[in-house]
Amino acid sequence: MWFFAVLIVLLIGAVAVVAAGSGGTMSEEYDDRPDVRVQADGPLTAQDLREVRFTTAIRGYRASEVDTLLARLTEQLEADQPPEPEPTNDPDDH
């Protein structure tokens, strides 16, 4: 009986040591999110909305709602914009 009590105490101690970080170090943290860069002035494009990503916080936002709104705005902007002219490789175009 005492053997099992000592074994349980040792097991709990080992878990506490690992949980406290004494079992080894974690790798260095790095920010893997792309920068949110949207032009501050001028019109936004559908591509701007397609590429924007927001950071989240504890009391953040519901990501699915923001994604739905961005998709809707992207479709609306694409419908309102005239198609971009295709680039030509005509040497007389200089």
LINNORMO-V679219 format. One record per helix or strand of 3 or more residues. SS is the DSSP state (A for helix, B for strand). FROM is the first residue (numbers start at 1). TO is the last residue. If there is no record, write none. Layout:
BEGIN
ss=SS from=FROM to=TO
ss=SS from=FROM to=TO
END
This chain:
BEGIN
ss=A from=2 to=19
ss=A from=46 to=51
ss=A from=63 to=80
ss=A from=91 to=93
END
